[in-house]
Structures are given as C-alpha cells and as structure tokens.
C-alpha cells in the first residue's frame, strides 16, 4: 500500500524524490500539437491531436466532470518542447486515482485516518514560548472546529511520545470519508502528505478551514524557524513546489465538491 500512496502523493518526506529523478533523465519530447476535451463513456477526456492519453498503467483516462478535464488539458497545453510530469500536478493526481482503482478506496481512507491518529496538530513543542503559543493559537483553532463539527475529543500531548486518540474520535472521522470518491480520496491523501496532517485535510473537506488556513497550520514550525534563522534557498524551492501541488489538489477538491 505504501508504494501506491507514494505514487498518489509524490510530495511525502522531502517532497520531490521523483521530480529530482526526472531532472536526471531525458524527458519525453512533446508529440502533439492540439489539446482538447471530448465527452467519452464515463465522463470527459483530454485529447491530444484527437487521441486520448493513457495513465502510466496504460488505463484510459476519463473524469466525471468537464472542469476537471479542462484543468488537465491546460496542463497538457502548457508543456513546451518536453513533457515534464512535475509541472502537471492535476494530471498526476487523476492518473494515480485511475491506476489505483476502486479497490484502493478503503486503503486510501485508512491512510488519512492513520495520519489523523498521529497528527501534526496533536504533538506540541515545550519550548520556545513563541512557538508554543503559535501552535496553541493556530492548531487549537482547527481542533476545536473539528471537535464541534463531529462531537469528538482529542488528546494533544507535549513531545513525541505516542499518545493514542480516543477510538470514537477516529471512528467518526473515518465515517466522514465514507462518501468520498476515488479521485477525492487521492486528492485528500495528497493534501495530507503535503500538510503532514489528516486532520487538516478533513477540516478542508468539511469547509471548517480554507486553503490558506490549512497551509498556515501545516507550516507553523517551519515559519517559526524562518523567522529565527531566515529562509534557505533549497528549502524555499521545495516549499514553492509543495505549494504548487497543494494548490492543484485544492482546486480538484473544489471542482469535485461543486459538482456534487
């Protein structure tokens, strides 16, 4: 399962292992001139010179709503002389979902809840005071909104020693994902991986936090270090790439929710 999730969410850990690898190999040349969108059985598909591309697993690509196909077409059209998958985050998300298949639905839900049970928001620093206060201000706000929405309780802790969360809490959070589609779950896994938080992904889906609030909450520790020591160019580059993928995932989530 981990292998699939790494494919679905290329941003975990340092965030860009695959993209770094692609920089070391020759990217495929662009082989098409015209990009379009066509109605097909099962929804809508991108067309490249009249033919629809397939996933890396050689499966046909059809999405349920036209705006999502349009977003994919925009990424295909933006490719230059070479096709760079790193610059096609929406296409990657959709391809990952299609290659996974409906059989992966339970595993995708479980991964988000696994994060939520050991969530970024639940493990607090004991110092310095400025960081402690910022974690309390930002993270407690998210936890309170989730607690009220689902009538649940959390048990935050100081330090890194594992603190189990109440079983009813995790059960209710899992139940909230029961109606999520395959593409939506892949998107939520991507957001979870980027943010390091299943709780933030669920809060975003439930409209308890907007995208900017989720991004801020995910980077409380990093932003504190930047204020202390300044930004490092390599870290800034990684953050820019994470933000691009985060924004793409949020756009897909919003499209799916508007069509529901």
URFENQUI-V271175 format. One record per pair of residues at least 12 apart in sequence whose ideal C-beta (glycine too) atoms are under 8 Angstrom apart, sorted by the first residue. I is the first residue (numbers start at 1). GAP is how many residues later the second one is. Records with the same first field share a line. If there is no record, write none. Layout:
I=GAP ; GAP
This chain:
1=106 ; 110
4=92 ; 96 ; 100 ; 103
5=102 ; 103 ; 106 ; 184 ; 188
7=89 ; 92
8=85 ; 88 ; 89 ; 92 ; 100 ; 178 ; 181 ; 182
9=87 ; 177 ; 180 ; 181 ; 183 ; 184 ; 185
10=82 ; 235
11=179 ; 182 ; 183 ; 230 ; 231 ; 234
12=181
14=224
15=179 ; 223 ; 226 ; 227
16=70 ; 222 ; 225
18=67 ; 68
19=66 ; 67 ; 222
22=62 ; 63 ; 64
27=55 ; 56 ; 57
28=54 ; 55
29=52 ; 53 ; 54
30=49 ; 50 ; 51 ; 52 ; 53
31=17
32=16 ; 17 ; 44
33=16
34=13 ; 14 ; 15 ; 16
35=12 ; 13 ; 38 ; 41 ; 42
36=14 ; 37
37=29 ; 32 ; 33 ; 36
38=14
40=12 ; 20 ; 22
41=21
42=20 ; 22
43=19 ; 20 ; 21 ; 22 ; 26
44=18 ; 19 ; 20 ; 21 ; 22 ; 24 ; 25
45=15 ; 16 ; 17 ; 18 ; 24
46=15 ; 23 ; 26 ; 27 ; 30
48=28
53=23
55=40 ; 43 ; 44
56=39 ; 43
57=38 ; 41 ; 42
59=39 ; 40
60=38
61=33 ; 34 ; 37
63=31 ; 120
64=117 ; 119 ; 195
65=190 ; 191 ; 194
67=188 ; 191 ; 192
68=22 ; 26 ; 115 ; 184 ; 187 ; 188
71=19 ; 180 ; 181 ; 184
72=16 ; 18 ; 19 ; 22
75=12 ; 13 ; 14 ; 15 ; 16
76=12 ; 15
86=155
89=155 ; 156 ; 159 ; 160
90=158 ; 161 ; 162
93=90 ; 93 ; 94 ; 97 ; 155 ; 156 ; 159
94=89 ; 158
96=90
97=85 ; 86 ; 88 ; 89
100=82 ; 86
101=81
102=80
104=78
105=77 ; 80
108=74 ; 77 ; 78 ; 80 ; 81
109=65 ; 68 ; 69 ; 71 ; 76
110=64
111=78 ; 81 ; 87
112=65 ; 73 ; 76 ; 77 ; 80 ; 86 ; 89 ; 90
113=57 ; 60 ; 61 ; 64 ; 85
114=84
115=77 ; 81 ; 82 ; 83 ; 84 ; 86
116=49 ; 54 ; 57 ; 81 ; 82 ; 83 ; 86
117=47 ; 48 ; 53 ; 81
118=44
119=78 ; 79 ; 80
120=19 ; 75 ; 76 ; 77 ; 79 ; 80 ; 98
121=18 ; 21 ; 22 ; 33 ; 35 ; 76 ; 78 ; 79 ; 96
122=21 ; 32 ; 33 ; 34 ; 35 ; 41 ; 43 ; 77
123=33 ; 34 ; 35 ; 36 ; 37 ; 40
124=12 ; 15 ; 32 ; 33 ; 34 ; 35
125=33 ; 96
126=32 ; 33
130=94
131=89 ; 90 ; 93
134=86 ; 90
135=85 ; 86
138=78 ; 79 ; 82
139=17 ; 78 ; 81
142=57 ; 58 ; 61 ; 66 ; 67 ; 71 ; 75
143=13 ; 56
145=58 ; 63 ; 64
146=27 ; 53 ; 56 ; 57 ; 60 ; 62
149=57 ; 59
150=19 ; 22 ; 23 ; 26
151=21
152=14 ; 16 ; 17 ; 20 ; 21
153=13 ; 16
154=12 ; 15
173=25 ; 26 ; 29
176=26 ; 29 ; 30
177=25 ; 28
180=25
181=75
183=69 ; 73
184=21 ; 69 ; 72
187=62 ; 65 ; 66 ; 69
188=13 ; 14 ; 17 ; 65
189=12
190=55 ; 56 ; 59
191=13 ; 23 ; 55 ; 58 ; 59 ; 62
194=24 ; 48 ; 51 ; 52 ; 55
195=19 ; 20 ; 22 ; 23 ; 51
196=22
197=20 ; 21
200=14 ; 17 ; 18
201=13
204=46 ; 49
205=48 ; 52
211=35 ; 36 ; 39
215=28 ; 31
219=20
222=13 ; 17
